[in-house]
Amino acid sequence: MVLGTPGGDTQCQTDLQVLLNVILFGMDPQEAVEAPRFGVFCYPGSFYPHSYAKGMLRLESRIAAATAAILASWGHSLQPWPDFAWKAGGACLITKEGRKLVGGADPRRECCGMAW
């Protein structure tokens, strides 16, 4: 698998979520990049002024309300993201299935899959 995304402080989070979607949850590449995402911001940001948001967790609105309620009960400060929030990354990936290459392109950013 080849996988990558832009995204600053959400970059590692996006890559991990997409990777787990494929490996752990058995999604195909396109399903994996389109699945709802979350972002954790409870650490100093990489970019000036290095803001910090204790306990902040951003959730795309397609994440179930019941899941959000559980996370809030654990003390997270939830902030909504719209569906397909561009700040949640723009992952693209390619997997190899036998002799076939299968790709996924994230609708959150301008990207596309190409066959040749």
C-alpha positions in Angstrom: 0.0 0.0 0.0 1.1 3.5 -0.8 -0.6 6.2 1.3 -0.2 9.9 2.0 -1.9 13.1 2.8 -1.2 16.8 3.3 -2.6 18.2 6.6 -0.1 19.7 9.0 -0.9 18.5 12.5 -3.7 16.2 11.3 -1.4 14.5 8.8 -0.3 11.5 11.0 -3.9 11.2 12.3 -5.3 11.0 8.8 -2.8 8.5 7.6 -3.4 6.3 10.7 -7.2 6.4 10.3 -7.1 5.5 6.6 -4.6 2.7 7.2 -6.8 1.2 10.0 -9.8 1.6 7.7 -8.1 -0.7 5.2 -6.3 -3.1 7.4 -8.5 -3.4 10.4 -12.0 -2.7 9.1 -11.5 -4.2 5.6 -12.5 -1.2 3.6 -11.5 -0.8 0.0 -9.3 2.3 -0.7 -12.1 4.6 -1.7 -14.3 3.7 1.3 -11.2 4.2 3.5 -10.6 7.7 2.4 -14.3 8.7 2.4 -15.0 7.4 6.0 -15.7 10.0 8.6 -12.6 11.3 10.5 -11.7 12.9 13.8 -8.8 15.1 14.9 -7.2 15.5 18.3 -5.9 18.9 19.1 -4.8 18.6 22.8 -1.2 19.3 22.2 0.8 22.4 21.1 0.3 22.9 17.4 3.3 22.7 15.1 2.7 26.2 13.6 3.1 29.6 15.2 1.6 30.6 17.6 1.6 26.9 18.7 -1.9 27.0 20.0 -3.1 24.3 22.4 -6.7 23.2 23.0 -6.9 21.0 26.1 -9.1 17.9 25.5 -10.3 19.2 22.1 -11.5 16.6 19.7 -13.0 17.5 16.3 -15.5 15.1 14.8 -16.9 15.1 11.3 -20.7 15.2 11.5 -21.1 11.7 10.1 -19.7 10.2 13.3 -22.7 8.8 15.3 -24.2 11.1 17.9 -24.0 8.1 20.4 -20.2 7.9 19.8 -19.9 11.6 20.3 -21.9 11.4 23.6 -19.6 8.7 24.9 -16.5 10.7 24.0 -17.9 13.8 25.7 -18.7 11.7 28.9 -15.0 10.8 28.9 -14.1 14.5 29.2 -13.4 15.4 25.6 -14.3 18.9 24.5 -16.1 18.1 21.2 -16.0 20.6 18.3 -17.9 19.8 15.1 -16.3 19.5 11.7 -18.6 19.6 8.6 -18.7 16.4 6.5 -15.6 16.0 4.4 -13.8 18.8 6.2 -10.7 19.8 4.3 -8.7 20.1 7.5 -9.2 16.4 8.1 -6.6 15.8 5.3 -6.7 14.7 1.7 -5.6 11.1 1.7 -4.7 9.2 -1.5 -3.7 5.6 -1.6 -3.1 2.7 -3.8 -3.3 -1.0 -2.9 -2.2 -4.0 -4.9 -4.7 -6.8 -5.2 -3.2 -9.6 -7.1 -2.0 -7.9 -10.4 -4.5 -5.1 -10.0 -3.8 -1.7 -8.5 -6.8 -0.1 -6.7 -6.8 3.5 -5.7 -8.7 5.9 -3.5 -8.8 9.7 -3.8 -10.1 11.9 -1.0 -13.1 14.2 -1.8 -12.0 16.5 1.0 -9.3 18.0 -1.3 -8.6 18.3 -5.0 -7.3 14.9 -5.9 -8.2 12.1 -8.2 -7.2 8.5 -9.1 -5.8 7.7 -12.5 -5.3 4.4 -14.3 -2.7 3.8 -16.9 
